[in-house]
Amino acid sequence: MSEQTFTLSINDQELSFTVTLDKHNHFVNAVNQKNKIASAHNFCMQTVVDKDKDALKALLKQPAAGVQIATALMEAYVPELNIVVKPVPTSVKQ
């Protein structure tokens, strides 16, 4: 799972992105309240395949396009885990 390529259809254009675990982790670590737009923009530009860079640059001029594209990539890349938190029985608690 460390590297996956996705093709997104955006406004009737198909753009391909290759997401790696390192790029995913860097994006997640870079996002905070003050730089969501810049982090999303950088993530998109770092993962788009070379042939689609110019088309992506044009799309990224639209408000919040980078955030929308990054969100779609993250949803596709990150597996959905079934996590259930169970209480510890009182006899085991210390």
CNS distance restraints for C-alpha pairs under 8 A (distance, minus, plus):
assign (resid   1 and name CA) (resid  21 and name CA) 7.89 0.50 0.50
assign (resid   2 and name CA) (resid  19 and name CA) 7.97 0.50 0.50
assign (resid   2 and name CA) (resid  20 and name CA) 5.29 0.50 0.50
assign (resid   2 and name CA) (resid  21 and name CA) 4.94 0.50 0.50
assign (resid   3 and name CA) (resid  18 and name CA) 6.76 0.50 0.50
assign (resid   3 and name CA) (resid  19 and name CA) 5.62 0.50 0.50
assign (resid   3 and name CA) (resid  20 and name CA) 4.28 0.50 0.50
assign (resid   3 and name CA) (resid  21 and name CA) 6.55 0.50 0.50
assign (resid   4 and name CA) (resid  18 and name CA) 5.60 0.50 0.50
assign (resid   4 and name CA) (resid  19 and name CA) 5.43 0.50 0.50
assign (resid   4 and name CA) (resid  20 and name CA) 6.55 0.50 0.50
assign (resid   4 and name CA) (resid  77 and name CA) 7.22 0.50 0.50
assign (resid   5 and name CA) (resid  16 and name CA) 6.78 0.50 0.50
assign (resid   5 and name CA) (resid  17 and name CA) 5.47 0.50 0.50
assign (resid   5 and name CA) (resid  18 and name CA) 4.18 0.50 0.50
assign (resid   5 and name CA) (resid  19 and name CA) 6.22 0.50 0.50
assign (resid   6 and name CA) (resid  16 and name CA) 5.51 0.50 0.50
assign (resid   6 and name CA) (resid  17 and name CA) 5.32 0.50 0.50
assign (resid   6 and name CA) (resid  18 and name CA) 6.41 0.50 0.50
assign (resid   6 and name CA) (resid  19 and name CA) 7.92 0.50 0.50
assign (resid   6 and name CA) (resid  73 and name CA) 7.57 0.50 0.50
assign (resid   6 and name CA) (resid  76 and name CA) 7.91 0.50 0.50
assign (resid   7 and name CA) (resid  14 and name CA) 6.28 0.50 0.50
assign (resid   7 and name CA) (resid  15 and name CA) 5.43 0.50 0.50
assign (resid   7 and name CA) (resid  16 and name CA) 4.16 0.50 0.50
assign (resid   7 and name CA) (resid  17 and name CA) 6.33 0.50 0.50
assign (resid   8 and name CA) (resid  13 and name CA) 7.99 0.50 0.50
assign (resid   8 and name CA) (resid  14 and name CA) 5.58 0.50 0.50
assign (resid   8 and name CA) (resid  15 and name CA) 5.38 0.50 0.50
assign (resid   8 and name CA) (resid  16 and name CA) 6.26 0.50 0.50
assign (resid   8 and name CA) (resid  17 and name CA) 7.94 0.50 0.50
assign (resid   9 and name CA) (resid  13 and name CA) 5.42 0.50 0.50
assign (resid   9 and name CA) (resid  14 and name CA) 4.46 0.50 0.50
assign (resid   9 and name CA) (resid  15 and name CA) 6.50 0.50 0.50
assign (resid  10 and name CA) (resid  14 and name CA) 6.24 0.50 0.50
assign (resid  10 and name CA) (resid  15 and name CA) 7.40 0.50 0.50
assign (resid  15 and name CA) (resid  48 and name CA) 7.31 0.50 0.50
assign (resid  15 and name CA) (resid  49 and name CA) 7.82 0.50 0.50
assign (resid  15 and name CA) (resid  52 and name CA) 5.76 0.50 0.50
assign (resid  15 and name CA) (resid  55 and name CA) 7.85 0.50 0.50
assign (resid  15 and name CA) (resid  56 and name CA) 7.53 0.50 0.50
assign (resid  16 and name CA) (resid  48 and name CA) 5.85 0.50 0.50
assign (resid  16 and name CA) (resid  49 and name CA) 5.80 0.50 0.50
assign (resid  16 and name CA) (resid  52 and name CA) 6.92 0.50 0.50
assign (resid  17 and name CA) (resid  44 and name CA) 7.77 0.50 0.50
assign (resid  17 and name CA) (resid  47 and name CA) 5.03 0.50 0.50
assign (resid  17 and name CA) (resid  48 and name CA) 4.09 0.50 0.50
assign (resid  17 and name CA) (resid  49 and name CA) 5.49 0.50 0.50
assign (resid  18 and name CA) (resid  47 and name CA) 5.06 0.50 0.50
assign (resid  18 and name CA) (resid  48 and name CA) 6.29 0.50 0.50
assign (resid  18 and name CA) (resid  49 and name CA) 6.76 0.50 0.50
assign (resid  19 and name CA) (resid  23 and name CA) 6.42 0.50 0.50
assign (resid  19 and name CA) (resid  24 and name CA) 6.69 0.50 0.50
assign (resid  19 and name CA) (resid  47 and name CA) 5.66 0.50 0.50
assign (resid  19 and name CA) (resid  73 and name CA) 7.86 0.50 0.50
assign (resid  19 and name CA) (resid  77 and name CA) 7.31 0.50 0.50
assign (resid  20 and name CA) (resid  24 and name CA) 6.07 0.50 0.50
assign (resid  21 and name CA) (resid  25 and name CA) 6.02 0.50 0.50
assign (resid  22 and name CA) (resid  26 and name CA) 6.03 0.50 0.50
assign (resid  23 and name CA) (resid  27 and name CA) 6.13 0.50 0.50
assign (resid  23 and name CA) (resid  43 and name CA) 7.14 0.50 0.50
assign (resid  23 and name CA) (resid  46 and name CA) 7.75 0.50 0.50
assign (resid  23 and name CA) (resid  47 and name CA) 7.64 0.50 0.50
assign (resid  24 and name CA) (resid  28 and name CA) 6.27 0.50 0.50
assign (resid  24 and name CA) (resid  43 and name CA) 7.94 0.50 0.50
assign (resid  24 and name CA) (resid  74 and name CA) 7.69 0.50 0.50
assign (resid  25 and name CA) (resid  29 and name CA) 6.05 0.50 0.50
assign (resid  26 and name CA) (resid  30 and name CA) 6.03 0.50 0.50
assign (resid  27 and name CA) (resid  31 and name CA) 6.27 0.50 0.50
assign (resid  27 and name CA) (resid  39 and name CA) 6.28 0.50 0.50
assign (resid  27 and name CA) (resid  40 and name CA) 7.31 0.50 0.50
assign (resid  27 and name CA) (resid  43 and name CA) 6.09 0.50 0.50
assign (resid  30 and name CA) (resid  35 and name CA) 7.75 0.50 0.50
assign (resid  30 and name CA) (resid  39 and name CA) 6.15 0.50 0.50
assign (resid  31 and name CA) (resid  35 and name CA) 6.10 0.50 0.50
assign (resid  31 and name CA) (resid  36 and name CA) 5.28 0.50 0.50
assign (resid  31 and name CA) (resid  39 and name CA) 5.85 0.50 0.50
assign (resid  31 and name CA) (resid  40 and name CA) 7.93 0.50 0.50
assign (resid  32 and name CA) (resid  36 and name CA) 6.00 0.50 0.50
assign (resid  35 and name CA) (resid  39 and name CA) 5.95 0.50 0.50
assign (resid  36 and name CA) (resid  40 and name CA) 6.04 0.50 0.50
assign (resid  36 and name CA) (resid  67 and name CA) 7.42 0.50 0.50
assign (resid  37 and name CA) (resid  41 and name CA) 6.08 0.50 0.50
assign (resid  37 and name CA) (resid  64 and name CA) 7.03 0.50 0.50
assign (resid  37 and name CA) (resid  66 and name CA) 6.76 0.50 0.50
assign (resid  37 and name CA) (resid  67 and name CA) 6.25 0.50 0.50
assign (resid  38 and name CA) (resid  42 and name CA) 6.09 0.50 0.50
assign (resid  39 and name CA) (resid  43 and name CA) 6.08 0.50 0.50
assign (resid  40 and name CA) (resid  44 and name CA) 6.17 0.50 0.50
assign (resid  40 and name CA) (resid  66 and name CA) 5.22 0.50 0.50
assign (resid  40 and name CA) (resid  67 and name CA) 5.21 0.50 0.50
assign (resid  40 and name CA) (resid  69 and name CA) 7.93 0.50 0.50
assign (resid  40 and name CA) (resid  70 and name CA) 5.61 0.50 0.50
assign (resid  41 and name CA) (resid  45 and name CA) 6.24 0.50 0.50
assign (resid  41 and name CA) (resid  60 and name CA) 7.21 0.50 0.50
assign (resid  41 and name CA) (resid  66 and name CA) 4.87 0.50 0.50
assign (resid  41 and name CA) (resid  67 and name CA) 7.16 0.50 0.50
assign (resid  41 and name CA) (resid  70 and name CA) 7.82 0.50 0.50
assign (resid  42 and name CA) (resid  46 and name CA) 5.98 0.50 0.50
assign (resid  43 and name CA) (resid  47 and name CA) 6.17 0.50 0.50
assign (resid  43 and name CA) (resid  70 and name CA) 6.85 0.50 0.50
assign (resid  44 and name CA) (resid  48 and name CA) 5.96 0.50 0.50
assign (resid  44 and name CA) (resid  66 and name CA) 6.59 0.50 0.50
assign (resid  44 and name CA) (resid  69 and name CA) 7.09 0.50 0.50
assign (resid  44 and name CA) (resid  70 and name CA) 6.13 0.50 0.50
assign (resid  45 and name CA) (resid  53 and name CA) 7.02 0.50 0.50
assign (resid  45 and name CA) (resid  56 and name CA) 7.57 0.50 0.50
assign (resid  45 and name CA) (resid  57 and name CA) 7.94 0.50 0.50
assign (resid  48 and name CA) (resid  52 and name CA) 6.45 0.50 0.50
assign (resid  48 and name CA) (resid  53 and name CA) 6.26 0.50 0.50
assign (resid  48 and name CA) (resid  56 and name CA) 7.72 0.50 0.50
assign (resid  49 and name CA) (resid  53 and name CA) 6.60 0.50 0.50
assign (resid  52 and name CA) (resid  56 and name CA) 6.18 0.50 0.50
assign (resid  53 and name CA) (resid  57 and name CA) 6.12 0.50 0.50
assign (resid  54 and name CA) (resid  58 and name CA) 6.47 0.50 0.50
assign (resid  55 and name CA) (resid  59 and name CA) 6.42 0.50 0.50
assign (resid  56 and name CA) (resid  60 and name CA) 6.06 0.50 0.50
assign (resid  57 and name CA) (resid  61 and name CA) 6.79 0.50 0.50
assign (resid  58 and name CA) (resid  62 and name CA) 7.85 0.50 0.50
assign (resid  59 and name CA) (resid  65 and name CA) 6.61 0.50 0.50
assign (resid  60 and name CA) (resid  64 and name CA) 7.68 0.50 0.50
assign (resid  60 and name CA) (resid  65 and name CA) 5.36 0.50 0.50
assign (resid  60 and name CA) (resid  66 and name CA) 5.69 0.50 0.50
assign (resid  61 and name CA) (resid  65 and name CA) 7.44 0.50 0.50
assign (resid  64 and name CA) (resid  68 and name CA) 6.34 0.50 0.50
assign (resid  65 and name CA) (resid  69 and name CA) 6.12 0.50 0.50
assign (resid  66 and name CA) (resid  70 and name CA) 5.91 0.50 0.50
assign (resid  67 and name CA) (resid  71 and name CA) 5.96 0.50 0.50
assign (resid  68 and name CA) (resid  72 and name CA) 6.28 0.50 0.50
assign (resid  69 and name CA) (resid  73 and name CA) 6.27 0.50 0.50
assign (resid  70 and name CA) (resid  74 and name CA) 6.07 0.50 0.50
assign (resid  71 and name CA) (resid  75 and name CA) 6.12 0.50 0.50
assign (resid  72 and name CA) (resid  76 and name CA) 6.26 0.50 0.50
assign (resid  73 and name CA) (resid  77 and name CA) 5.99 0.50 0.50
assign (resid  74 and name CA) (resid  78 and name CA) 5.83 0.50 0.50
assign (resid  75 and name CA) (resid  79 and name CA) 7.83 0.50 0.50
assign (resid  88 and name CA) (resid  92 and name CA) 6.70 0.50 0.50
assign (resid  88 and name CA) (resid  93 and name CA) 6.79 0.50 0.50
assign (resid  89 and name CA) (resid  93 and name CA) 6.77 0.50 0.50
